[in-house]
Amino acid sequence: MNDETIICRCEDITYKEVADAVDEGYTTLDEIKRKLRCGMGPCQGRTCMRLIARIIREKTGRHLDEILMPTSRPPEKPVPLGIFASYEIASKNARNCKRSEQFRSIFGGEDD
């Protein structure tokens, strides 16, 4: 790979940026994710995290099985997007939504 090779397509991060971060002492995927935002785009790291792990291996000499994948914190169970906007908007939408049962299971009570 050359310095201009795109490693994270979602955040437009190059090989050089990742290699420089490793040289600065960022040697875990979580640290590089926080510094460069790799893995925070639409693909959520499904493409770039393995490439970044290879760069860490190349620069540090560590084995790939020693390089842990970053922490993932998805919702525990699927939730309607309106819930993230606000409770009031979500409750109005829940009345007209086939998922009002799911809404009640998340917030409890009635969805009035």
Number of C-alpha atoms within 10 A of each C-alpha: 10 8 12 11 14 18 24 25 17 18 16 13 18 17 19 17 17 26 19 12 17 21 13 9 11 18 22 17 22 19 16 23 19 13 12 16 17 27 24 14 14 10 13 13 21 12 15 20 21 16 16 26 22 17 21 25 18 13 14 13 10 14 12 14 9 10 18 11 14 16 9 8 6 7 7 6 7 9 13 15 9 15 17 10 10 10 12 13 12 19 20 13 18 21 15 9 14 10 14 18 14 16 22 14 11 13 12 10 9 12 16 8
